[in-house]
Structures are given as C-alpha cells and as structure tokens.
Amino acid sequence: MKILTAMVLMAAVLQPVSALGETEWMGGARQWSVGYATDGPHPYCRLVWDSEIGKTTEFRQSMSETFWLVTKNTWDIPAGTTTEVTLTDRNVTKVVAAQFFDKNTLRLWPPASKGSGGLKKIIKNSFAGTPDVQLTFAGDEGDWTLPLSRVDQLYPTFAQCLKRLEAGERAKQDSATSKPF
C-alpha cells in the first residue's frame, strides 16, 4: 500500500515537469484545433488543420512572429530546400515562397519573402468566412484543399489563446523590468 501511495504522489509531482514544452489544446472542430504551445523560446498559439491522412497545415502566432507550416508525414525534404506554392481561392491566385522547416515540413512565406506580413490577415480572415484555399506544389505532390471555410466557429477559442499570449508577455515584461522583487 505504501508503494502505491508513493507512486501516486510521484506521478502527481512529476506531471507538471513533463508537461513543459507541450501544447495545451483549447478546442477543436471539423478537423481544426486551437492550442497554446510553450515548446520554444516564446509561447505561441497554434491553429492546426489535420486531414487525418498524413497532411497537416498549421498557423503559429506568437507576439513577435507568425508561421504557416505545411506538413506531410511521408515527405523527406532536404535541408535548405526552397520552392514555391501556388494558393488559389475563389478570386485570387498567388504564388508564395516556401522553404525547408524540417524533413516533413515546408514553411510558407518565410520572413524575408514578399507578402509574408499578410499571414496575420489570412488567419483573421479565415474566421470571417474565407473560402477554402487550394495549395498547388511544385513537383509531383498533388493539390491540397485547405478547408478554411470550416474554421470560423473556433474564433472565440483562438481569440482567447491570443489574449493569453498577450497577458503572458505583459506579466513577463513586468516581472523582468518594473517589478524585480
């Protein structure tokens, strides 16, 4: 009995340590999920579409940076790869830069590329009823359809995540500069 009690107590104590650097999923609907992640130098909000067949698209937004990541678990992308992806919705076709992020992932609109500042606008507009977007890749990868039309109901959850980000940054700034003790 003492061993069982000790194991339960150790599990309770160790759980927060193992949870560091993970994503806290805040909500999801229709293949989309919103999460708060702490696995980098700065926390960020994740808006993730999972096709459930090995393809995912993720928007990451921190206080200082916004990412658009496209992943397929069967890709083996060489480090240093740069390419282009064509985005098409009902009205517009746009060719955007993409670069290696990891062996399974491309980062669309890397920071120095033309138009990369518009990522926050894409995220914001997706909650306002943006039509689905078709992604066309260079090479032999087939087209993907990103169902942005399904994400609108997650707006309150994503807004809550962004507020949490802002509150966390303010608290960190206060404790580091104006309230050192």
GROMACS elastic network, one bead per residue, 0.5 to 0.9 nm:
[ bonds ]
;  ai    aj funct       b0    kb
    1     4     6  0.51615   500
    1     5     6  0.62759   500
    1     6     6  0.86286   500
    2     5     6  0.51185   500
    2     6     6  0.61011   500
    2     7     6  0.86002   500
    3     6     6  0.50504   500
    3     7     6  0.61352   500
    3     8     6  0.86576   500
    4     7     6  0.51164   500
    4     8     6  0.62532   500
    4     9     6  0.86512   500
    5     8     6  0.51790   500
    5     9     6  0.61815   500
    5    10     6  0.86008   500
    6     9     6  0.51066   500
    6    10     6  0.60748   500
    6    11     6  0.85661   500
    7    10     6  0.50981   500
    7    11     6  0.61156   500
    7    12     6  0.86065   500
    8    11     6  0.51589   500
    8    12     6  0.62653   500
    8    13     6  0.87233   500
    9    12     6  0.51242   500
    9    13     6  0.62354   500
    9    14     6  0.86252   500
   10    13     6  0.50700   500
   10    14     6  0.59410   500
   10    15     6  0.83854   500
   11    14     6  0.52158   500
   11    15     6  0.58856   500
   12    15     6  0.55784   500
   12    16     6  0.79099   500
   13    16     6  0.69088   500
   13    17     6  0.79607   500
   14    17     6  0.54087   500
   14    18     6  0.65324   500
   14    19     6  0.88736   500
   15    18     6  0.53081   500
   15    19     6  0.62632   500
   16    19     6  0.50212   500
   16    20     6  0.66571   500
   17    20     6  0.56220   500
   18    21     6  0.80481   500
   18    22     6  0.84985   500
   19    22     6  0.58304   500
   19    23     6  0.84630   500
   19    24     6  0.89165   500
   20    23     6  0.87522   500
   20    38     6  0.69882   500
   20    39     6  0.73342   500
   21    37     6  0.69825   500
   21    40     6  0.71719   500
   22    36     6  0.84019   500
   22    37     6  0.57791   500
   22    38     6  0.58301   500
   22    39     6  0.56634   500
   23    35     6  0.58749   500
   23    36     6  0.54322   500
   23    38     6  0.65304   500
   23    39     6  0.75543   500
   23    45     6  0.89469   500
   23    46     6  0.84118   500
   24    34     6  0.86636   500
   24    35     6  0.53460   500
   24    36     6  0.51132   500
   24    37     6  0.62347   500
   24    38     6  0.85509   500
   25    28     6  0.79807   500
   25    33     6  0.71759   500
   25    34     6  0.59706   500
   25    36     6  0.64022   500
   25    37     6  0.84415   500
   25    46     6  0.88248   500
   26    33     6  0.76413   500
   26    34     6  0.56217   500
   26    35     6  0.51866   500
   26    36     6  0.71347   500
   26   157     6  0.67918   500
   26   158     6  0.84535   500
   26   161     6  0.79725   500
   27    32     6  0.85263   500
   27    33     6  0.57389   500
   27    34     6  0.54154   500
   27    35     6  0.71429   500
   27   154     6  0.74111   500
   27   157     6  0.65461   500
   27   158     6  0.86920   500
   28    31     6  0.71831   500
   28    32     6  0.53944   500
   28    34     6  0.60749   500
   28    35     6  0.88187   500
   28   154     6  0.69765   500
   28   157     6  0.86742   500
   29    32     6  0.52893   500
   29    33     6  0.64702   500
   29   150     6  0.80325   500
   29   151     6  0.75938   500
   29   153     6  0.77372   500
   29   154     6  0.72688   500
   30    33     6  0.84177   500
   30    49     6  0.87258   500
   30   150     6  0.65250   500
   30   151     6  0.77514   500
   31    48     6  0.81496   500
   31    49     6  0.56184   500
   31    50     6  0.55165   500
   31    51     6  0.66036   500
   31    52     6  0.78105   500
   31   147     6  0.89968   500
   31   150     6  0.83275   500
   31   151     6  0.87859   500
   32    47     6  0.70418   500
   32    48     6  0.54946   500
   32    50     6  0.65355   500
   32    51     6  0.89564   500
   32   150     6  0.77356   500
   32   151     6  0.64809   500
   32   154     6  0.81279   500
   33    46     6  0.77351   500
   33    47     6  0.58038   500
   33    48     6  0.51816   500
   33    49     6  0.65803   500
   33    50     6  0.82169   500
   33   151     6  0.87592   500
   33   154     6  0.79307   500
   34    45     6  0.71678   500
   34    46     6  0.54890   500
   34    48     6  0.64705   500
   34   154     6  0.74589   500
   34   157     6  0.68316   500
   34   158     6  0.61748   500
   34   161     6  0.79616   500
   35    44     6  0.84631   500
   35    45     6  0.57683   500
   35    47     6  0.67486   500
   35    48     6  0.82053   500
   35   157     6  0.87758   500
   35   158     6  0.80301   500
   35   161     6  0.73617   500
   36    43     6  0.71919   500
   36    44     6  0.60115   500
   36    46     6  0.62209   500
   36   161     6  0.63161   500
   36   162     6  0.87997   500
   36   164     6  0.84991   500
   36   165     6  0.83312   500
   37    40     6  0.79834   500
   37    42     6  0.87449   500
   37    43     6  0.55272   500
   37    44     6  0.53828   500
   37    45     6  0.61585   500
   37    46     6  0.70122   500
   38    41     6  0.76753   500
   38    42     6  0.66807   500
   38    44     6  0.67508   500
   39    42     6  0.77705   500
   39    43     6  0.70473   500
   39    44     6  0.87256   500
   40    43     6  0.64770   500
   40    44     6  0.83671   500
   42    62     6  0.70192   500
   42    63     6  0.80870   500
   42    64     6  0.87177   500
   42   169     6  0.88222   500
   43    61     6  0.87947   500
   43    62     6  0.62843   500
   43    63     6  0.82317   500
   43   165     6  0.68791   500
   43   168     6  0.84490   500
   43   169     6  0.88585   500
   44    60     6  0.63141   500
   44    61     6  0.53372   500
   44    63     6  0.73629   500
   44    65     6  0.88070   500
   44    66     6  0.89103   500
   44   161     6  0.83973   500
   44   162     6  0.81436   500
   44   165     6  0.67481   500
   45    59     6  0.80697   500
   45    60     6  0.55979   500
   45    61     6  0.52132   500
   45    62     6  0.63361   500
   45   158     6  0.74508   500
   45   161     6  0.60452   500
   45   162     6  0.66325   500
   45   165     6  0.75492   500
   46    58     6  0.66456   500
   46    59     6  0.57936   500
   46    61     6  0.66884   500
   46   158     6  0.82772   500
   46   161     6  0.86726   500
   47    57     6  0.83389   500
   47    58     6  0.56128   500
   47    59     6  0.50847   500
   47    60     6  0.65013   500
   47    61     6  0.85153   500
   47   123     6  0.86555   500
   47   158     6  0.75575   500
   48    56     6  0.69809   500
   48    57     6  0.57961   500
   48    59     6  0.64201   500
   48    60     6  0.84969   500
   49    52     6  0.89602   500
   49    55     6  0.83932   500
   49    56     6  0.54767   500
   49    57     6  0.52067   500
   49    58     6  0.63311   500
   49    59     6  0.89020   500
   49   146     6  0.78692   500
   49   147     6  0.81810   500
   49   148     6  0.89265   500
   49   151     6  0.88936   500
   50    53     6  0.78648   500
   50    54     6  0.76177   500
   50    55     6  0.62409   500
   50    57     6  0.67869   500
   50    58     6  0.86127   500
   51    54     6  0.65402   500
   51    55     6  0.53801   500
   51    56     6  0.60204   500
   51    57     6  0.85816   500
   51   146     6  0.89670   500
   52    55     6  0.69384   500
   52    56     6  0.80851   500
   53    56     6  0.87054   500
   53    72     6  0.88915   500
   54    71     6  0.79803   500
   54    72     6  0.55035   500
   54    73     6  0.53527   500
   54    74     6  0.74881   500
   55    70     6  0.76483   500
   55    71     6  0.57019   500
   55    73     6  0.67314   500
   55    74     6  0.89093   500
   55   144     6  0.87980   500
   56    69     6  0.81496   500
   56    70     6  0.59673   500
   56    71     6  0.51217   500
   56    72     6  0.64272   500
   56    73     6  0.86318   500
   57    68     6  0.72972   500
   57    69     6  0.56690   500
   57    71     6  0.61971   500
   57    72     6  0.88449   500
   57   146     6  0.78008   500
   58    67     6  0.77718   500
   58    68     6  0.57326   500
   58    69     6  0.50302   500
   58    70     6  0.64784   500
   58    71     6  0.82363   500
   59    66     6  0.71810   500
   59    67     6  0.55424   500
   59    69     6  0.63704   500
   59    70     6  0.89841   500
   59   119     6  0.84998   500
   59   123     6  0.75275   500
   60    65     6  0.79845   500
   60    66     6  0.54822   500
   60    68     6  0.65146   500
   60    69     6  0.79997   500
   61    64     6  0.78462   500
   61    65     6  0.59880   500
   61    67     6  0.64813   500
   61    68     6  0.89945   500
   61   120     6  0.79045   500
   61   162     6  0.81808   500
   62    65     6  0.52738   500
   62    66     6  0.62806   500
   62    67     6  0.88515   500
   62   162     6  0.81716   500
   62   165     6  0.71725   500
   63    66     6  0.83177   500
   63   162     6  0.85728   500
   63   165     6  0.69890   500
   63   166     6  0.71292   500
   63   169     6  0.77357   500
   65   111     6  0.85884   500
   66   111     6  0.86573   500
   66   116     6  0.87851   500
   66   117     6  0.84653   500
   66   119     6  0.66815   500
   66   120     6  0.68772   500
   67   107     6  0.69886   500
   67   108     6  0.74751   500
   67   109     6  0.78389   500
   67   110     6  0.76740   500
   67   111     6  0.85375   500
   67   119     6  0.74942   500
   68   106     6  0.84172   500
   68   107     6  0.57573   500
   68   108     6  0.53690   500
   68   109     6  0.71453   500
   68   110     6  0.84165   500
   68   119     6  0.74943   500
   69   101     6  0.79122   500
   69   105     6  0.64694   500
   69   106     6  0.57346   500
   69   108     6  0.61075   500
   70   104     6  0.83908   500
   70   105     6  0.55269   500
   70   106     6  0.52789   500
   70   107     6  0.64355   500
   70   108     6  0.73283   500
   71    74     6  0.88572   500
   71    75     6  0.78349   500
   71   102     6  0.89970   500
   71   104     6  0.55132   500
   71   106     6  0.64647   500
   71   107     6  0.88385   500
   72    75     6  0.55799   500
   72    76     6  0.89542   500
   72   104     6  0.56684   500
   72   105     6  0.66983   500
   73    76     6  0.83597   500
   73   103     6  0.89387   500
   73   104     6  0.57101   500
   73   105     6  0.83260   500
   74   104     6  0.69045   500
   75   103     6  0.68113   500
   75   105     6  0.76367   500
   76   102     6  0.87111   500
   76   103     6  0.50474   500
   76   104     6  0.56427   500
   76   105     6  0.85904   500
   77    80     6  0.86453   500
   77    81     6  0.69582   500
   77   100     6  0.68161   500
   77   101     6  0.87587   500
   77   102     6  0.72224   500
   77   104     6  0.60815   500
   77   105     6  0.73643   500
   77   106     6  0.81637   500
   78    81     6  0.58314   500
   78   100     6  0.73247   500
   78   102     6  0.84079   500
   78   103     6  0.64807   500
   79    99     6  0.89296   500
   79   100     6  0.59445   500
   79   101     6  0.79498   500
   79   102     6  0.72775   500
   79   103     6  0.71180   500
   80    99     6  0.71541   500
   80   100     6  0.57355   500
   80   101     6  0.85985   500
   81    98     6  0.84032   500
   81    99     6  0.56390   500
   81   100     6  0.51201   500
   81   101     6  0.88670   500
   81   106     6  0.87433   500
   82    97     6  0.73737   500
   82    98     6  0.57278   500
   82   100     6  0.63751   500
   82   106     6  0.86492   500
   83    96     6  0.86210   500
   83    97     6  0.60667   500
   83    98     6  0.51690   500
   83    99     6  0.61756   500
   83   100     6  0.87092   500
   83   106     6  0.89493   500
   83   137     6  0.84268   500
   83   138     6  0.70083   500
   84    95     6  0.64679   500
   84    96     6  0.55177   500
   84    98     6  0.52877   500
   84    99     6  0.81884   500
   84   108     6  0.82506   500
   84   136     6  0.88345   500
   84   137     6  0.68745   500
   84   138     6  0.63856   500
   85    94     6  0.83911   500
   85    95     6  0.57486   500
   85    96     6  0.54378   500
   85    97     6  0.64460   500
   85    98     6  0.65686   500
   85   108     6  0.76320   500
   85   135     6  0.64882   500
   85   136     6  0.56512   500
   85   138     6  0.64940   500
   86    93     6  0.68509   500
   86    94     6  0.56325   500
   86    96     6  0.62049   500
   86    97     6  0.88415   500
   86   134     6  0.78695   500
   86   135     6  0.56850   500
   86   137     6  0.65516   500
   86   138     6  0.83555   500
   87    92     6  0.79852   500
   87    93     6  0.56155   500
   87    94     6  0.51901   500
   87    95     6  0.62078   500
   87    96     6  0.74452   500
   87   133     6  0.63818   500
   87   134     6  0.56453   500
   87   136     6  0.65580   500
   88    91     6  0.76044   500
   88    92     6  0.57624   500
   88    94     6  0.64794   500
   88    95     6  0.87643   500
   88   132     6  0.85848   500
   88   133     6  0.54978   500
   88   134     6  0.50471   500
   88   135     6  0.66925   500
   88   136     6  0.81506   500
   89    92     6  0.55857   500
   89    93     6  0.66496   500
   89   130     6  0.86201   500
   89   131     6  0.63652   500
   89   132     6  0.62803   500
   89   134     6  0.63998   500
   90    93     6  0.85166   500
   90   131     6  0.68560   500
   90   132     6  0.81124   500
   90   133     6  0.80680   500
   96   108     6  0.68398   500
   96   109     6  0.60248   500
   96   113     6  0.80133   500
   96   114     6  0.77457   500
   96   115     6  0.79568   500
   96   116     6  0.86507   500
   97   107     6  0.84246   500
   97   108     6  0.59575   500
   97   109     6  0.52190   500
   97   110     6  0.69102   500
   97   113     6  0.64623   500
   97   114     6  0.79177   500
   97   116     6  0.89668   500
   98   106     6  0.60229   500
   98   107     6  0.53426   500
   98   109     6  0.57618   500
   98   110     6  0.64989   500
   98   113     6  0.87721   500
   99   105     6  0.85742   500
   99   106     6  0.53943   500
   99   107     6  0.52855   500
   99   108     6  0.66758   500
   99   109     6  0.80737   500
   99   110     6  0.68665   500
  100   103     6  0.72846   500
  100   104     6  0.85280   500
  100   105     6  0.64963   500
  100   107     6  0.62964   500
  101   104     6  0.78331   500
  101   105     6  0.53480   500
  101   106     6  0.52348   500
  101   107     6  0.56119   500
  102   105     6  0.50763   500
  102   106     6  0.71013   500
  102   107     6  0.88340   500
  103   106     6  0.83400   500
  107   110     6  0.61781   500
  108   116     6  0.83752   500
  109   112     6  0.78799   500
  109   113     6  0.57471   500
  109   114     6  0.74182   500
  109   115     6  0.71234   500
  109   117     6  0.85231   500
  109   119     6  0.80525   500
  110   113     6  0.55427   500
  110   114     6  0.86826   500
  110   116     6  0.64762   500
  111   114     6  0.84344   500
  111   115     6  0.89976   500
  111   116     6  0.59075   500
  111   117     6  0.78383   500
  112   115     6  0.87950   500
  112   116     6  0.71622   500
  113   116     6  0.57264   500
  113   117     6  0.88169   500
  114   117     6  0.80257   500
  115   118     6  0.56894   500
  115   119     6  0.80358   500
  116   119     6  0.60195   500
  117   120     6  0.71315   500
  117   121     6  0.81925   500
  118   121     6  0.51584   500
  118   122     6  0.64091   500
  118   123     6  0.88945   500
  119   122     6  0.50416   500
  119   123     6  0.63485   500
  119   124     6  0.86173   500
  120   123     6  0.51079   500
  120   124     6  0.61020   500
  120   125     6  0.84989   500
  121   124     6  0.50108   500
  121   125     6  0.59062   500
  121   126     6  0.83988   500
  122   125     6  0.51125   500
  122   126     6  0.60169   500
  122   127     6  0.89328   500
  122   130     6  0.85716   500
  123   126     6  0.52003   500
  123   127     6  0.70078   500
  124   127     6  0.56801   500
  124   128     6  0.71100   500
  124   155     6  0.86861   500
  125   128     6  0.50250   500
  125   129     6  0.69341   500
  125   130     6  0.59479   500
  126   129     6  0.57890   500
  126   131     6  0.78598   500
  126   132     6  0.89535   500
  126   148     6  0.56858   500
  126   149     6  0.70316   500
  126   150     6  0.87173   500
  126   151     6  0.66980   500
  126   152     6  0.66018   500
  126   155     6  0.89719   500
  127   130     6  0.70373   500
  127   148     6  0.80137   500
  127   149     6  0.80955   500
  127   150     6  0.87378   500
  127   151     6  0.61078   500
  127   153     6  0.73852   500
  127   154     6  0.75174   500
  127   155     6  0.57613   500
  128   149     6  0.86799   500
  128   151     6  0.89405   500
  128   152     6  0.62680   500
  128   155     6  0.87230   500
  129   148     6  0.76003   500
  129   149     6  0.56311   500
  129   150     6  0.82020   500
  129   151     6  0.81190   500
  129   152     6  0.62609   500
  130   133     6  0.85027   500
  130   148     6  0.61026   500
  130   149     6  0.56893   500
  130   152     6  0.85808   500
  131   147     6  0.75147   500
  131   148     6  0.60584   500
  131   149     6  0.51998   500
  131   150     6  0.89859   500
  132   145     6  0.66109   500
  132   146     6  0.55980   500
  132   149     6  0.54990   500
  132   150     6  0.83851   500
  133   144     6  0.82426   500
  133   145     6  0.57097   500
  133   146     6  0.51104   500
  133   147     6  0.66688   500
  133   148     6  0.68229   500
  133   149     6  0.89047   500
  134   143     6  0.66550   500
  134   144     6  0.56016   500
  134   146     6  0.60868   500
  134   147     6  0.86807   500
  135   142     6  0.87744   500
  135   143     6  0.55638   500
  135   144     6  0.50528   500
  135   145     6  0.62351   500
  135   146     6  0.72995   500
  136   141     6  0.78890   500
  136   142     6  0.69884   500
  136   144     6  0.67020   500
  136   145     6  0.89523   500
  137   140     6  0.75375   500
  137   141     6  0.59590   500
  137   142     6  0.70540   500
  137   143     6  0.66591   500
  137   144     6  0.85819   500
  138   141     6  0.72108   500
  139   142     6  0.85610   500
  141   144     6  0.87770   500
  145   148     6  0.89087   500
  146   149     6  0.85836   500
  147   150     6  0.57899   500
  147   151     6  0.76039   500
  148   151     6  0.55373   500
  148   152     6  0.78215   500
  149   152     6  0.67433   500
  150   153     6  0.74162   500
  150   154     6  0.87883   500
  151   154     6  0.57083   500
  151   155     6  0.74544   500
  152   155     6  0.56982   500
  152   156     6  0.89706   500
  153   156     6  0.73841   500
  153   157     6  0.84865   500
  154   157     6  0.53172   500
  154   158     6  0.62414   500
  154   159     6  0.86169   500
  155   158     6  0.51360   500
  155   159     6  0.59863   500
  155   160     6  0.84744   500
  156   159     6  0.50898   500
  156   160     6  0.61094   500
  156   161     6  0.86609   500
  157   160     6  0.50597   500
  157   161     6  0.63029   500
  157   162     6  0.88019   500
  158   162     6  0.62877   500
  158   163     6  0.86770   500
  159   162     6  0.50827   500
  159   163     6  0.62363   500
  159   164     6  0.86107   500
  160   163     6  0.50996   500
  160   164     6  0.62304   500
  160   165     6  0.87028   500
  161   164     6  0.50319   500
  161   165     6  0.62991   500
  161   166     6  0.87921   500
  162   166     6  0.62720   500
  162   167     6  0.86029   500
  163   166     6  0.50698   500
  163   167     6  0.60848   500
  163   168     6  0.84877   500
  164   167     6  0.50804   500
  164   168     6  0.60403   500
  164   169     6  0.86097   500
  165   168     6  0.51456   500
  165   169     6  0.62421   500
  165   170     6  0.86648   500
  166   169     6  0.52176   500
  166   170     6  0.61905   500
  166   171     6  0.85913   500
  167   170     6  0.51595   500
  167   171     6  0.60991   500
  167   172     6  0.85477   500
  168   171     6  0.51609   500
  168   172     6  0.61221   500
  168   173     6  0.85992   500
  169   172     6  0.50680   500
  169   173     6  0.60948   500
  169   174     6  0.85694   500
  170   173     6  0.50785   500
  170   174     6  0.60683   500
  170   175     6  0.85712   500
  171   174     6  0.51495   500
  171   175     6  0.61730   500
  171   176     6  0.85080   500
  172   175     6  0.53257   500
  172   176     6  0.60628   500
  172   177     6  0.85621   500
  173   176     6  0.51696   500
  173   177     6  0.59694   500
  173   178     6  0.76549   500
  173   179     6  0.88856   500
  174   177     6  0.54985   500
  174   178     6  0.51771   500
  174   179     6  0.58100   500
  174   180     6  0.81684   500
  175   178     6  0.62060   500
  175   180     6  0.56972   500
  175   181     6  0.78842   500
  176   179     6  0.64990   500
  176   180     6  0.58566   500
  177   180     6  0.61999   500
